[in-house]
Amino acid sequence: MSDAALVVALANAQADRRPTHARVAMSHDALADAASASRLLGPFLGRRIGAKELAAVRALQTAVVAIVDALIDGSPPPLELLNGLAAKEPTIARLKRQRDGTLHATLQPKHASAAATLVVAAIRELSELDPSRLRRCARPECTLVFYDTTRSATQRWHAERPCGLRERQRRYRTSKPSTR
């Protein structure tokens, strides 16, 4: 089973954030420039993203957001855009021997552009994840996506802080009778 880390990172890359103690959500774009895109996606690539690669990475992000939204809503995901991006990137199949002796087939981009590497990784993650575990945060003010990796599949918030804490505070305050 996949932990869908790349898919979640791409899905949340341009989602609004509501920082602790903020009354309104603030716009957020982790793909605004090559430096911020590299901070977000560098761990998946093992290198920085160049300014020339940013448009292709943004196109990938748009395709992944459409697929994630459809999977969460339970509707058929629009795969055309992602498959179109994948068709533009030349890849090769490679067979590798694992430590336990088994063989594992992988797809690798022929040229190491950021978009090619990320398209292959996103397709791999999307094919391995369980769509029922891909969710939006249950806190009404939060729209972030997360992949529920709990054993019982009962995770409700994208993070304990701030969303889990704030929701429990809200329930506590609404359950207490007013003392005014």
Phi, psi and omega per residue, in radians:
M1 nan 2.474 -3.126
S2 -1.497 2.663 3.013
D3 -1.668 -0.072 3.032
A4 0.979 0.577 -3.078
A5 -1.087 -0.754 3.136
L6 -1.186 -0.766 -3.141
V7 -1.062 -0.770 3.125
V8 -1.146 -0.735 3.117
A9 -1.071 -0.764 3.113
L10 -1.184 -0.697 -3.135
A11 -1.121 -0.574 -3.103
N12 -1.697 0.028 -3.027
A13 -1.041 -0.576 -3.119
Q14 -2.107 0.280 3.136
A15 -1.337 2.504 3.093
D16 -1.128 2.590 3.133
R17 -2.091 2.615 3.038
R18 -2.141 1.638 -3.100
P19 -1.073 2.816 3.105
T20 -0.964 2.373 3.123
H21 1.241 0.103 3.091
A22 -1.564 2.419 -3.134
R23 -1.476 -0.432 -3.133
V24 -2.233 2.737 3.096
A25 -1.278 2.588 3.133
M26 -2.008 2.466 3.137
S27 -1.196 2.592 -3.066
H28 -2.484 2.301 3.089
D29 -2.416 1.705 -3.138
A30 -1.314 -0.073 3.100
L31 -1.983 0.424 -3.103
A32 -1.143 -0.619 3.130
D33 -2.593 3.011 -3.068
A34 -1.108 -0.625 -3.119
A35 -1.164 -0.805 -3.138
S36 -1.223 -0.623 3.076
A37 -1.116 -0.653 3.113
S38 -1.164 -0.642 3.098
R39 -1.108 -0.693 -3.115
L40 -1.332 -0.807 -2.972
L41 -1.838 -0.138 3.112
G42 -0.953 -0.734 3.119
P43 -1.061 -0.479 3.121
F44 -1.438 -0.419 -3.092
L45 -1.714 -0.559 -3.042
G46 1.403 0.269 3.116
R47 -2.824 3.052 3.121
R48 -1.455 2.750 3.076
I49 -1.664 2.302 3.113
G50 -1.422 2.730 -3.135
A51 -1.047 -0.595 -3.136
K52 -1.235 -0.368 -3.112
E53 -1.554 -0.182 -2.997
L54 -1.096 -0.697 -3.133
A55 -1.079 -0.731 3.137
A56 -1.190 -0.631 3.107
V57 -1.185 -0.688 3.088
R58 -1.109 -0.697 3.097
A59 -1.093 -0.709 3.084
L60 -1.092 -0.754 -3.139
Q61 -1.068 -0.740 3.112
T62 -1.073 -0.751 3.132
A63 -1.129 -0.752 -3.124
V64 -1.175 -0.702 3.115
V65 -1.051 -0.767 3.135
A66 -1.078 -0.720 3.138
I67 -1.191 -0.785 -3.133
V68 -1.094 -0.791 3.114
D69 -1.015 -0.757 3.136
A70 -1.150 -0.733 3.132
L71 -1.111 -0.706 3.127
I72 -1.159 -0.703 -3.137
D73 -1.326 -0.246 -3.136
G74 1.451 0.281 3.117
S75 -1.760 2.877 3.141
P76 -1.105 2.234 -3.105
P77 -1.278 2.450 3.089
P78 -1.386 1.754 -3.036
L79 -1.589 -0.179 -3.032
E80 -1.027 -0.795 -3.078
L81 -1.118 -0.802 3.131
L82 -1.149 -0.740 3.111
N83 -1.141 -0.593 3.073
G84 -1.139 -0.715 3.083
L85 -1.131 -0.721 3.137
A86 -1.136 -0.619 -3.125
A87 -1.161 -0.470 3.132
K88 -1.320 -0.390 -3.051
E89 -1.750 2.062 3.111
P90 -1.222 2.295 3.128
T91 -2.255 2.811 3.072
I92 -2.234 2.561 3.053
A93 -1.570 2.403 -3.126
R94 -2.371 2.395 3.107
L95 -1.752 2.240 -3.130
K96 -2.174 2.549 3.089
R97 -1.571 2.220 3.138
Q98 -1.445 2.928 3.136
R99 -1.051 -0.572 -3.127
D100 -1.457 0.055 3.085
G101 1.667 -0.200 3.129
T102 -1.347 2.813 3.128
L103 -1.789 2.493 -3.101
H104 -2.344 2.199 3.118
A105 -1.524 2.358 3.091
T106 -2.303 2.692 3.001
L107 -1.819 2.361 3.110
Q108 -2.325 2.453 3.104
P109 -1.163 2.522 3.110
K110 -1.203 -0.753 3.038
H111 -1.929 2.563 -2.950
A112 -1.591 0.843 3.045
S113 -1.261 2.710 3.140
A114 -1.053 -0.770 -3.116
A115 -1.087 -0.756 -3.131
A116 -1.087 -0.802 3.139
T117 -1.103 -0.774 -3.099
L118 -1.248 -0.611 3.095
V119 -1.077 -0.812 3.137
V120 -1.088 -0.776 -3.134
A121 -1.160 -0.709 3.140
A122 -1.149 -0.739 3.113
I123 -1.103 -0.724 3.114
R124 -1.071 -0.833 -3.133
E125 -1.108 -0.791 -3.127
L126 -1.089 -0.578 3.137
S127 -1.328 -0.382 -3.086
E128 -1.713 -0.306 -3.046
L129 -1.404 2.741 3.076
D130 -1.619 1.938 -3.056
P131 -0.995 -0.482 -3.133
S132 -1.241 -0.249 3.122
R133 -1.697 -0.050 3.087
L134 -1.564 2.086 -3.000
R135 -2.476 2.878 2.963
R136 -1.710 2.635 3.108
C137 -0.988 2.411 -3.095
A138 -1.342 -0.189 3.106
R139 -1.303 2.154 -3.041
P140 -0.976 -0.580 -3.109
E141 -1.383 -0.168 -3.057
C142 -1.925 2.375 3.133
T143 -2.035 0.201 -3.081
L144 -1.217 2.605 -3.132
V145 -1.714 2.563 3.027
F146 -2.530 2.844 3.086
Y147 -1.952 2.041 -3.078
D148 -1.286 1.928 3.132
T149 -1.810 0.109 3.134
T150 -1.203 2.644 -3.103
R151 -1.102 -0.672 -3.101
S152 -1.510 -0.073 -3.128
A153 0.984 0.799 -3.101
T154 -2.105 0.215 3.140
Q155 -1.100 2.358 -3.066
R156 -1.943 -0.501 -3.037
W157 -2.066 2.680 3.129
H158 -1.188 -0.481 3.116
A159 -2.690 2.666 3.105
E160 -1.141 -0.752 3.086
R161 -2.016 2.134 0.204
P162 -1.695 -0.346 -2.910
C163 -1.134 -0.849 -3.127
G164 -1.079 -0.801 3.133
L165 -1.084 -0.813 -3.118
R166 -1.128 -0.676 3.127
E167 -1.164 -0.721 3.097
R168 -1.152 -0.668 3.078
Q169 -1.086 -0.763 -3.140
R170 -1.081 -0.796 3.129
R171 -1.090 -0.701 3.131
Y172 -1.112 -0.786 -3.104
R173 -1.173 -0.636 3.137
T174 -1.353 -0.366 3.127
S175 -1.468 -0.361 3.130
K176 -1.448 2.390 3.057
P177 -1.191 2.547 -3.134
S178 -1.197 2.378 -3.107
T179 -1.784 0.176 -3.117
R180 -1.518 nan nan
